[in-house]
Amino acid sequence: MVDPTSDLGEDVDEADAPECVNCGEKIVQSPTHRVVTWVEGGNVSSKHFCSEECRAAHGQ
């Protein structure tokens, strides 16, 4: 998978793009892309959302 923190506009193939955990939409060059990251038990985890609305609907 492409680095989820890469700059917008970089070439991201849809097959490698993250999916929104709320609606399942592939996130490709989206300025509304949101990432929630946390550390738990020494492990880093993250969730991708296509918009602030999807993030809110998921309860994040």
C-alpha positions as CSV (number, residue, x, y, z in Angstrom):
1,M,0.0,0.0,0.0
2,V,1.1,3.5,-0.7
3,D,2.2,5.6,2.4
4,P,-1.2,7.0,3.6
5,T,0.6,10.2,4.7
6,S,1.9,10.9,1.2
7,D,1.1,14.3,-0.4
8,L,-2.1,14.7,-2.3
9,G,-1.7,14.5,-6.0
10,E,0.9,11.8,-5.9
11,D,0.2,8.9,-8.3
12,V,-1.8,6.4,-6.2
13,D,-3.2,3.4,-8.0
14,E,-6.8,2.6,-7.0
15,A,-5.8,-1.0,-6.3
16,D,-3.3,0.3,-3.6
17,A,-5.5,3.1,-2.2
18,P,-6.9,2.7,1.3
19,E,-10.7,2.2,1.7
20,C,-13.0,4.3,3.9
21,V,-13.8,2.1,7.0
22,N,-17.3,3.6,7.1
23,C,-18.5,3.4,3.5
24,G,-15.9,1.3,1.7
25,E,-15.1,3.9,-0.9
26,K,-11.5,3.8,-2.3
27,I,-9.7,7.0,-1.4
28,V,-7.7,8.3,-4.3
29,Q,-6.3,11.9,-4.4
30,S,-9.1,13.1,-2.1
31,P,-8.7,16.4,-0.2
32,T,-11.3,15.3,2.3
33,H,-9.3,12.1,3.3
34,R,-9.0,11.8,7.1
35,V,-6.8,9.3,9.0
36,V,-7.3,8.5,12.6
37,T,-4.1,7.0,14.2
38,W,-3.5,5.6,17.7
39,V,-0.9,3.7,19.7
40,E,-2.1,0.7,21.7
41,G,0.1,-1.8,23.4
42,G,3.1,-0.5,21.5
43,N,1.4,-1.0,18.1
44,V,0.4,1.8,15.8
45,S,-3.0,1.4,14.2
46,S,-5.0,3.7,11.8
47,K,-8.3,4.0,10.1
48,H,-9.0,5.9,6.9
49,F,-12.1,7.9,6.1
50,C,-13.1,9.5,2.8
51,S,-14.6,12.5,4.6
52,E,-15.3,14.1,7.9
53,E,-18.9,13.0,7.7
54,C,-17.9,9.3,7.4
55,R,-15.5,9.7,10.3
56,A,-18.3,11.2,12.4
57,A,-20.8,8.5,11.3
58,H,-18.3,5.8,12.4
59,G,-18.0,7.4,15.8
60,Q,-14.3,8.5,15.5
